């Protein structure tokens, strides 16, 4: 199944795959995908992997630097991943556990093997022998061991060159190595991984594609070596492509999926779209413009939380549009903006102060004031009385839907901690309360559960 592109990266992927497709015989290239934390580097690499794997002439190998950081030398992990990739390509019955431990390969010697499979089997056995040689840590600062290391590297490159060439010497395959999660490794490990790959970059018909946060790695280079990190990285990569975080588009696409789910369970199009669009606009155009400060990875986790809340609460209850709006906005505030949001003691304290001030207002003033703390104003900077012009489309019977949903949102929070539910006189839009106090309590507990209390980069800004 094709990966769904929710962040508009198809054109980006097309460019990189085009470079790999145009790689000339006996040439090699190394491409960097630069992006901040949460910009979707891993997702894009997955799209590239899926696209390139569709061509029979490509041997695509994925190397997760973080998962393989326990090896004594990165080259061992790299070669082990290559072995696994060749195994998948040739359908040989190697024991994966034995390969990972550089033990002997278990090969069905009685099977009839094609020349290509026979060659790949020989390459794998040769790589296993190289891995065995690395079981003892090699100190490359020692001249004798450095020469031994160079010899092993040369043997490795000779073996890898054989992967992509046919028996008559004509190029028939490309070896494509995708490297992810380098910037999650310890600083010294990051550089060691890059250097090991640099030694393998000149393998014939080979393309290496590396994702990383270039700023982070460049700073590591400066810290360890005291040189310009960007200049250092330029020697590794022929091409560098930068991903720009497109959280707004990604978030909007996820909300479209959410609306479709609601429609499938029987919610009318308007009742599904209006609360979702309002939630999106509140996050995007509120005075704090919180959606501009988000990243794709955190939005992915947030959306997973939305799905979990709705599942645990019950999708049938989510047919109420005010519940939809509350879940989308409240979970965003709790998870991405303020980890203490919805803590009961804070809610009660805030409401007690406002209620005291509210009682001192005249009856006329009470009619135009909200009797609940305005959390949309506090966390999103959304002024319900003077919403941005982007909200002009949301009016009903001459009344702003922003004001309507804002009142219900904050009323929702009040119900979640109050023992006494306000009488219907508080309602300015309908004769009966639009939410059930017990449901308010349940939903708020789920928001707290799936919102967690994690700190994030946005809060530090």
N, C-alpha and C positions, 0 to 999 in steps of 0.2 A: 504493500500500500504506500502510495506516495505521501511524503511528509507534507502537512499543510503549512503553507507559508503565511503566517499571521502577522509577520512584521515587514512584509514588502521587500524581501531580500532576493527575489528571483533574478533581477537584473545583475545584482552583485555576483551571484553564483554563476550566471552565464559568462561573465567576464573571466572568472578564474578557470572555469572548465574549458573555456575557449583557448586559454593559454596552454593548458595541458594537452588539449586535442591537437594543437598546432606544433607541439614539440617535435623537432626534426630528429631523424634517426641518429643515434649515438650521442645525442645532446642530453643535457640535464638542466634542471631549473629548481630554484627554491623560492617559494612565495610566502610572505608573511601576511596574516590577517590581524590587524591591530584593532583593539577595541577596549573600552573601559569595562570594568566589572559589570556584568548584567546586560551587556549590549547585544547578547545573542550569538557570541562567537561559536559556542558548541553547537547550537542549532544550525547555524550556517554550515559548519563543517559536516554536520549530518546530512544536510541537503546535497553538499558536494559529494560526499561518499555515496549517497544513493544514486546520484546522476552518473558518476564515473563508473560505478559498479555495473551499470547496465550494458557496458561495452565489453564484449568477450575478450578483447585484446588487452584489457587493463587488469592488473593484479593490484587491488586496493587493500592497503593494510592500515589499520587504525592503531595509533600508539597513544595511550593515556599516560602522560608523564606522572600524574599524581598517583594513579593506581600502581604504577611500577616503580615507585621511588624507593622501595625497600631493597632493591638489588645493590650489590656492592659497587658495581659500575654500571652506568646507564647503558653501555653498549651491550651488556648481557641481556637486559630487558628488551632493547631494540631488536636484537637478533632473535630472541625468543618470539616476539610478536611477528617478525618476518617469517619464521618457521611456521607459526600457526597459519599465517596468511597463505603461504605456499601449500600447506596441507589442505586448506579449504579449496584452493585452486585445483589441486591435483587429485583430490579425493582419496588420498592415501590414508591407510589406517594406522596413523601414528598414535601412540599413547600420549595425550596432552600433558598429563601429570609428569611423565618421565621426561618429556621434552623440556618442560619448565625447569626441571631440576638438572638439565643437561645430562641425563642418563642416556642409555642407548635407545635408539628408535626401534619400535617394533614394526617390522615391515613383513608383509606376506610375500615371502620370497618366491612362492610357487605361482603367484599371479602373473598373467601375461600383461606386460606393461608397454605402453606406447613409447616411442623414443622420447617424446616430451616428458612423460611421467617418469621415465627412467632417469632422464637428466635432472629433473626436479628432485628426485629421490637422492641422487648423488649430491646435489647442492645442499639439501637439508642435512645429510650426514656430515658434509664438510662444515656447515655452520655449527652443528652440535659439537664437533671437535674444537672449533674456535671457542665456543662457550666454555668448554671444559678447561681450556687454557687460561680462562679469566677467573676461574674459581678462587685463585689466590689474588688478593689485591695487588695491582701493579702500580708501583710508584714511578710515574713518568718523569719525575725530576731526576731520577737515577738514570745515568746515560745508558747503562747496559739494559735496564728494564725498559727504557724508552725505545731502544732499538728493537727489543722484543715486541713491544706494543705496536710499533710501526709495521713490523713484519706481519703481525696478526691482522692489522687493518688492511694491508695490501692483499692478504689472502682472502679476507672478507669481501673486498671490492671485486676481486677476480671471480669469486663465487657468485656474487650478486649480478655481475655482468652476464653470467651464463643464463640467468633467469629469463631475460628478455630476448635472447637471440635464438633463432631457429638453427637447425642443423646445417643449413647451407649458408649461414652467416647473415641472412637477411633479418632485419628487425621485425618482430612479430608481436611484441607485447610492450607495455609500459608498466614499470614498477612505480606505484604511487603510494607514498607514505604520508598519512595525515597525523599530525602531532597536536594534541590538545592538552590543556591544563598545565602548561609549563609554569605559569605565574602563580600556581597554588603551591608549588614546591618551595623548599628552603632556598634562600638566595644562592648559595654555592652550588646547589644541585641544578638550579636553573641554567647556570652558565656551563656546567659540565655537560648537560644534555645537549645544549646548542653546539658545543664544541665537538661532541661525538657525531652529531648529525652533519656538522660541517665537514668532517673527515670522510663522510660517506656521500656527500653531495655530488661528487663527480662520477658516480656510477652511471653507466650508459643507459639512456632511455628511462631515466628516473626523475620523478617530480616529487619534491618534498613541500608540503603545505603546513605551515605552523601558525597556530593561533596564540596570541599573547597580548598582554597589556604592555605596549612598548615603553610607556613612561615608567612603569614599575621595574621592568627588566633593565632599562637604561640606568635607572637610579642604582640598581644592584651593581651594575658594572662600575659605575663611578665610585661606589662605596668600597668595593673589593679591590679594584685595580687603579682607582684614582685617575681614570681617563674619561674622555667624552663617551658616554654610553651609546648615544645615537650613532656616532661615527663608528664605534665598535660593531654595532649591529648591521651597519651597511655592508660590511664585508661578507655577511652571511646570506643576504637576500637580494635577489635580482629585482623582485617586485614587492611592493608593500601596498596593501589595500586597507583603508581605514573604515571601520563600521561606525556609523553614527547612531546613537540610541534613538529609536523612533517609538518611544513608549506610548505616545498619544494614539498613533495608528494601531499599534499592537493591542492596546486596551480597548479601543473601539471595535476591533475585529473580534475580540473575545466576547464583548457585550453582544455583538450580533449573534454569536453562537448561543449565548445565554437566552436571548429573546426567542430564538428558534426553539429552544427546549421548552420554554414557557408556552409557546403557541402549540407545540405538539401535545402538551398535557391539557389543552382546552382553554387556555387564556386567549382572549381576543387580541388582535394585533395591537390595537390602541392601548389596552391595559398592560401589554407586555412592553411596548416600545416607549411609552411616555415616562414611566419611572426609570427605565434604563437610560434614556436620553438625558433626563433631568440629572441623574446621578453623574453621568459623564460630564455634562456642562458645569455642574457644581464643582467637580474636581479640577476641571480645565480652566474655568473662567472666574472662579471665586478669587477674591483679592489675594489669597496666598498662592494661587496657581500651583497647587501641590502636584498635579500630574506632570508638570514640566520638570519636576525634581526627581521623578521616579526612574527606575531602571527596569528593563524587561524581565530580568530574573526574579526580582521581587514581585512584579506584577503576576508572573506565572504562579508563584507560590500563593499570592493573594487570591487568584482566581480558583486555584485548587481548594482554598479555604472556603470560598463562596459555594462551591459544589458540595463540600462536606457539610456545611451549615444547612443547606437546603435539603440534603439527603436525610440528615439526622432530624431536622425539624418536620420534614414531610412535604413533598412537592405539592400535594393537594392544597395545603395551607398557603403555599406561595402564590396562589391565584389572586390573593389580595395585593393590589399594586403598591400599597403603602409598605407592605412587608418587603417587597422586592427592592424598593428604594432604600429602606432602612438597612437591609443586609449589605447591599452594594456599597453604601457610603460608610456605615458604621464599621464594617470590617476593614475598609481601607484606612480609616482613621486609626483604628486600634493596631493594625498590623504595620502600617508604613509611617504614620505620622506621630502618634502618641501611644506608646505601649501601656500607659496607665489609664487610658480612656475606658470608661464603664466600671472602674473600680468603685464599689458601692459607697465607701466612706466619702470619697470625693464628690460623688453625685449628690449625696444627702446634704453634705456641707454647702455645696454650691446652691442647691435648691432652697435650703433653709434661709440663706441670706437673701435670695431674690424674692422669696415668698413674703418675707418681712417687709421688704421695700414695696412689694406689690400691694400689700394691705393698706399702706399709707397713701395710695393713689386714690383719686376721686373715682366715682363710678364711671364717669365719662372717659377718664384716662385708662381705666381698666379695660374698657371695651376695645381700645386700640393697641394695648400692650399685650405681649405674650406672657402668660403666667408661668412659663417654664424657662429654664436656662437655654440660651440660644447657642447650641454647640456647633451648628453650621457656621455661625459667625465667628465663634472662637477658634475653630480649627481650619476652616476653609476660607474665612474672610468673606463669606457670602452675606450680603446685606439684603434680607428678604424684602424690605420696603423699597429698595432701589437696586434691583438686580441688573446685571449687565445687559446690554441690548441683545445679546445672543439668546436671551430667554424670552424675547418678545413673542415668539410663536406659541408659547405655553400660557394661553389665557382661556378661561372658560367662564361664560356668563359675566364677562367683564372683570373677573377676579384672576389674579396671577396664580398659576399652579405652583410657582416657587413658594409663595406665601402659604399655600395650602399644605404642600408636602413638608415645608419647614416646620410648621406648627405640629403636624402629625409626628414628624421625626423626633422632635424634642419632647412631645407628649409621651411618645413611646418610651423614652428613657425615664421619664418621670414615673410612668406606670411600673417599670421594672423594679423600682426600689420602694415605691410608696405602698403603704398598707391601705390607705384611703384613696379610692379612685375619685377624681373630680366629677362633679355632677355634669349633666349634659349642657348646662348653661355655658360651660367653658367652650363648647364646640361652636365655631363660627361658620362652619361650612355645611354641616349636616346635623340633623336632629339627634342622631345616635353616635356613640363613639365608633370610630372606624377600625379600631384594633382591640383585641382582647387582652386585658391586663396579664392573664396567665401566660398567654403566648408571648407577651413582651418579656416577661421574666425568663421564659425558656430560650427565646432567641438571643437575649443579651448574654446568657450563660454560654451559649454556643459561640457567640462572637468572641467572648473572652477566651474560650477554649482554643479556638482555631486562630485567633489573633496572636496568641502568645505574648511574650514580653521581650522579644529580641530587640536589641539595639540595631540601628542601621545607619548607613552613611548620611542619609538625608537629615537625620536629627542633629548631626554634627555641624551642618552648614549654617 
